[in-house]
Amino acid sequence: MATYGGVLRRSAAVVERARDSVRSTRKALARFARPQSFAAPPHAEAAAVRAVRNLRSFRLHYALLLWVLLLASLFPRHRATMIFLMAASKLALLYGALLKAFPNSALLRRIFDRRISAAVALIVICAELVMTGAVPQFLLAMGIGVPLVLFHALFRVRDDLTASGEEMAGGTGGDPRPISEKKGDLEMGSR
């Protein structure tokens, strides 16, 4: 009977982690494309810094966007290539899940290094695209996706910098709420 209670607690913890994951994913997607979070950079240096920061912050979103565009461009004529790419993405997700599940595994960290695994997968995918003649579709998808990614990276403003300069200089801008509550409001989409 004692182990049954332990299993229930572990199960509740798993459900709670799943809920937190869904909430954080929803917040990340809301942060990714919120219209009020876009503004032109004041000068070239600020644009470069903003682009690099956003490329780091949203790299998974950008990769997913490019991957979906590639799969969509392959759909009508290159179904076999599309299925191969979907299988390759499943293997990459499985590898990522194994890294999450076993963070201290010497086998996964040292022998199958993340960078080496990514390089091998990229080489196999490129070879498969060349052998099936899907290079024009790849170039089309990248021609559409890369400008979208660069546009987002250049014009997306950080969430903690959306307050005006006067509010930043005046502390909380006359609002008695602490800054952490304001950040929570920004994440939830209210202003």
LOTI-464803 format. One record per residue (C-alpha): residue in one letter; z, x, y. Coordinates in steps of 0.2 Angstrom, whole numbers, padded with zeros to 4 digits, always signed. Layout:
BEGIN
AZXY/...
% end
This chain:
BEGIN
M+0000+0000+0000/A+0004+0014+0012/T-0014+0021+0010/Y-0022+0004+0014/G-0013+0004+0031/G-0019+0022+0034/V-0037+0016+0030/L-0036+0002+0042/R-0030+0013+0056/R-0044+0025+0053/S-0056+0011+0052/A-0050+0004+0069/A-0051+0022+0076/V-0069+0023+0071/V-0073+0005+0078/E-0065+0011+0094/R-0075+0027+0095/A-0091+0017+0092/R-0086+0005+0106/D-0083+0020+0118/S-0100+0027+0113/V-0109+0011+0117/R-0100+0010+0134/S-0104+0028+0138/T-0122+0025+0133/R-0123+0009+0144/K-0116+0018+0159/A-0128+0033+0156/L-0143+0022+0156/A-0137+0013+0171/R-0134+0029+0180/F-0151+0036+0175/A-0161+0023+0184/R-0150+0015+0197/P-0162+0012+0213/Q-0148+0016+0226/S-0146+0033+0218/F-0163+0040+0224/A-0167+0049+0240/A-0178+0062+0247/P-0171+0080+0247/P-0168+0087+0264/H-0177+0103+0261/A-0185+0113+0247/E-0170+0123+0242/A-0160+0106+0240/A-0175+0099+0230/A-0174+0114+0218/V-0156+0113+0215/R-0156+0094+0213/A-0171+0096+0200/V-0162+0109+0190/R-0146+0100+0190/N-0154+0083+0185/L-0164+0092+0171/R-0148+0098+0164/S-0139+0082+0166/F-0153+0070+0159/R-0162+0082+0147/L-0159+0069+0132/H-0166+0055+0143/Y-0181+0065+0148/A-0184+0071+0130/L-0183+0053+0124/L-0195+0047+0137/L-0208+0060+0133/W-0206+0057+0114/V-0209+0038+0116/L-0224+0041+0127/L-0231+0053+0114/L-0228+0041+0100/A-0236+0027+0110/S-0251+0037+0113/L-0253+0041+0095/F-0251+0023+0089/P-0269+0016+0088/R-0279+0030+0080/H-0266+0043+0073/R-0254+0033+0063/A-0251+0046+0050/T-0246+0059+0064/M-0235+0046+0072/I-0226+0043+0055/F-0224+0062+0053/L-0217+0064+0071/M-0205+0050+0067/A-0199+0058+0051/A-0197+0075+0061/S-0186+0066+0074/K-0176+0058+0060/L-0173+0075+0053/A-0168+0082+0070/L-0156+0067+0072/L-0148+0071+0055/Y-0146+0089+0060/G-0137+0084+0076/A-0126+0071+0067/L-0121+0085+0054/L-0117+0096+0069/K-0106+0082+0076/A-0098+0078+0060/F-0094+0096+0055/P-0092+0106+0071/N-0084+0121+0063/S-0096+0123+0049/A-0102+0141+0047/L-0117+0136+0038/L-0123+0124+0051/R-0119+0135+0066/R-0124+0152+0060/I-0137+0151+0047/F-0146+0136+0054/D-0144+0140+0072/R-0149+0126+0084/R-0162+0136+0093/I-0170+0142+0078/S-0171+0125+0070/A-0178+0118+0086/A-0191+0132+0087/V-0196+0129+0069/A-0198+0110+0071/L-0208+0113+0087/I-0220+0125+0078/V-0222+0113+0063/I-0225+0098+0075/C-0238+0108+0086/A-0247+0113+0070/E-0248+0095+0064/L-0254+0089+0080/V-0268+0102+0080/M-0273+0099+0062/T-0275+0080+0065/G-0284+0082+0081/A-0271+0073+0091/V-0270+0086+0105/P-0279+0075+0118/Q-0266+0061+0115/F-0252+0074+0117/L-0260+0080+0133/L-0261+0062+0139/A-0243+0058+0135/M-0237+0074+0144/G-0249+0071+0159/I-0240+0055+0162/G-0223+0059+0157/V-0220+0076+0165/P-0224+0069+0183/L-0212+0055+0179/V-0198+0067+0174/L-0201+0078+0189/F-0201+0063+0201/H-0184+0058+0194/A-0177+0075+0194/L-0182+0078+0212/F-0177+0062+0219/R-0161+0057+0209/V-0145+0060+0219/R-0129+0064+0211/D-0117+0049+0209/D-0102+0058+0218/L-0114+0062+0233/T-0119+0044+0236/A-0106+0042+0250/S-0112+0046+0268/G-0106+0062+0276/E-0095+0052+0288/E-0085+0045+0273/M-0084+0062+0266/A-0077+0070+0282/G-0065+0056+0285/G-0057+0057+0268/T-0059+0040+0260/G-0068+0032+0275/G-0054+0020+0279/D-0053+0013+0261/P-0036+0014+0254/R-0042+0015+0236/P-0042+0032+0227/I-0058+0041+0224/S-0057+0039+0206/E-0058+0020+0208/K-0073+0022+0219/K-0081+0033+0206/G-0078+0019+0193/D-0086+0006+0205/L-0101+0017+0206/E-0103+0019+0187/M-0101+0000+0185/G-0115-0003+0198/S-0104-0011+0212/R-0104-0004+0229/
% end
